[in-house]
């Protein structure tokens, strides 16, 4: 793996890493960072604007928006990590088998990916969650179903380039089996590309979860979710715009940070150099 040192100091890398790290820390420490109980209702003060007591104001049920944003970060990050891990593992397995085996196996697996790519991703996720039921586990399942295809095609392309390299041919000649060649020689050289894809994929998963929650297909209330908070606030855009504004900013900064990080990693981790391994 070749590391481009000139990319280490790019503003995009530091900005993306900073935003991503901040959201991750907030998600991990949410119960201790939330200033109030996110489900405590003060109906007499509902729709209160930001103040010293409530920095981001109160929602339509008098709940502290800052506390709900902080706890909502756990949902977004949890879904993002789960989808990246599961979709990445499934897609990597399918892509590695297709790229290394070639022939009919490759053709069959790639036609399978074509079938999934023929459907608009978010529409397929909406349909799956509607059938399975609005639940956080079902949201993860739906996003994994639409998310593995990108990893599979990416890994397959990398494996097709690497499988005829001298170090792979030498491993075969020394008696290493297909599983050993894939695990010990090919996948380590694909890893930098997967890191980039994972950072971009996590941003997409967080945005997709927010979209499903906005439509009422995400985690059940009263558990905070950024998408559900925006949905609840859209009926108060004129009298209490802070209800939808702050969750929208949270989604924007999180997705922007992960995209900046992924774009910067493209120049920092040079996937093409993996063939030198």
N, C-alpha and C positions, 0 to 999 in steps of 0.2 A: 504494500500500500504506500503510495506516494503522497506526501503532505505538502501542499503548496504554502510555504511559509508566508508569502506576501499577502495571503488572504486572512491571516490571523488577526490583523489589525483593522479590517474593514468595519465601517460603522454598522453595516447590515448584520454582520456576525454578532457583534457585541450587543446591538439593540435586540436582535432576535433572541439571543441567549439570555439576556437580562429579563426580557418580558416572560419568556418560557419558564425560567427559573423562579421568577416571582410568583407566577400562577401555581407552579408546582408546590412551592413552600406554603402558599396560602391554602391550597387544597389539603396538604398533609397536616397543617396546624390549625385547620378551620375551627375545631371545637374550642381551642384556646384563644384564637384571634377574634372570634365573633364577640362583639361587645355586649350583646343581649341574646336572649332566647329567640331564635328566628321565627318561632311559631307563636310567640306571645302576642296577644291582640289587645290593642288599646283603641277600641272603636270610637271613643269620644274624641280621639285625635286623628282619625283616619284622613289620609291624603295630606298630612302635614308636610310642609315644605322643608328642605334641609335646614337644620338648626344646630346649635351647639350640643343639644342633647341627642339629636339624631342627625348625624352628618350628611346622610343621603336622603333623609326624610322617611315618611311612613307610607305604606301602601294602602290599598282600598280597605283592608281589614285592620289597619293600625299596626302592622308589623314592621319592624325595623328593616329597611331595605339594605343597609350595609351588612347586617348580620346574614340576611338571606343571600346576598351576593357572595359572601365569603363561603357559606355552606354550599351554595350552588356550584362553586368551583370544584368541590369534591365530586359532584355528579359529572360535570364536564370532563374533568381530568380522568376520572375512573372509567368513563365510557371510552374516551380517547385511547387510553393505555390498553384496555381490554380488546378493543377493536384492532388496534395495531398489532398486538401480540398474536391474537387468534387468526386474523386475516393474513398477517405476515407469515405465520407458520404454515397455514394451509396453502397459500399461494406459492411460497417458496418450495414446498414439497412437490406440488403439481408442476411448477415450472422447471424444477431440477430434473424430475423424472422425464418430462417431455423433451427437454433440451438434450439430455444425455442419451436417452433411448432412441430418439428419432423415429423415422419410419411411421408405421401405422399408429403406434402409441402416441407419438407427437401429434399426428394429424387428428386423432380422436380427442385428445385433451384440448387442442387448440380450437376444435369445433365447439367443444363445451364452453370454452371462454367466449367464443363468438356469440353463442346463445345468450349468455349473461350480458354481454356488451350491447346486444341489440335492444335491451330495455333501458330507458332512462333510469339512472341509479336511484334517485330520490323517490321516483314514482314506484319503483319496485319495493323500496323500503317501506313506503307508506302502505302498499298493498299487503306486505308481509305482516307488519305490525297490526294492521286492521284485522287480519285473519287470526293471528296469534293472541292479540289482546294488548292493550296499552300497558306495558310493564317494562322496567329497566332492562331485565334480562332479554326480553323479546326485542327491544331496541338494539341491543348488542348483537343478537343473532341476525337481525335484518341487515345491520351495517356490515357484519362479517360476510354475509352472503353476497353483498354488492361490492365489497372491498377487496376480496382475495384476487380478483381478476388482474388488477394492476400489478400486484406482486408477481403473479404467475408469468405474465408476459415479459416483465422486466427480467426476472431470473432466467427464463428460457433464453432470451436474447443473449444474456451474458454467458450462459453455459455453452451455447452454440459457438461463441467466439473462443471460449477457453478450452473446449474439449479436445481440440486438435493441437494444442500447444505442446511443446517438447516435454515440459514437466509432467503433463498428464499422460502422454505416451510412455514416458519412462516409468510412471507408476503402474500403468497397465502391464508393461513388459516385466516388471518385477513381481507380478502376481497379485497385485492389489485388486480386489473385487470392485464391482460397480458402486456399492454402498460406500466402501472405503474411499474410492476416488472422489465421489461427490462430497462426502462429509469432511475428509481431510485435505483435499486439494482444491476442489472447485468452490464450495461455499465460502471458505475464508476469503477468497479473492472476490466474491460477490458482495461480501459484507459491507464495504464502504457505500456501494450503490443502495443497499437495503437501508442503511442509516439515513441517507438522504430521503428515500421514499417514505420511511417511517415518520420523519418529522413533518413532511407534507401530508401524509395520510392521517396523522393525528389531528392536524388542523381541519381537514375535511370531515373527520368523524365528529369533532366537537361542533362544527357548523351544522352537520346533518342531525345530530342529537337535538340541538337547539331548534332546528326547523320542525322536527317531529313533535317536540314538546310544545312549540308554538301552536301546532295543529291539534293539541290535546292527545297525542299518541305517545307521549313520553312517560316519565315517572309520575306516579299518582300523587296528588296533593295530600298533605300539606308540605311534603318534601320540596325544598326550593330547587328550581331549575331556571336557568337564565331564559330559555325560550318561553317557558310558561309565564315568567314574570313579564316579558314583553307582551305576550298575548293578553295578560290581565290588565296591562297598562294602556293598551291601545284605545280603550274606551274613555280614557282620561287624558288624551293628548292635549286638550285645550285647557282643562282646569288643573291638571297635575302631571305635566309632561315628564317629571323626574321618575315616574314609575317605569316608563319604558326607556328613558334616556340612559340611565346608568347600567342596566343589564345589557343594552345594546353596545355601550362603550366597552364593557367587560368582554363581550364576544369579539368585538373589533380588535381590541388590543391583543387578546389571546391568539386569535387566528393570524393576525398580522405578524406577531412575534414568531410563531412557528413557521410561517411562510418565509420570513426574512432569514430565519435560521436555516431552513432547508435550502434556500437559494444560495446562501453563503457557503454552506457545506459542499455544494456542487463544485465550487472552486477550491475548497480546502482539501477535500478528500478526492483524489483523482482516481476514479474507478478504472480507467483504462490501463493504469499501471499494474493492476492486479495480475495481468498476464506475465509479469516479470517474476511472480512468486515462485 
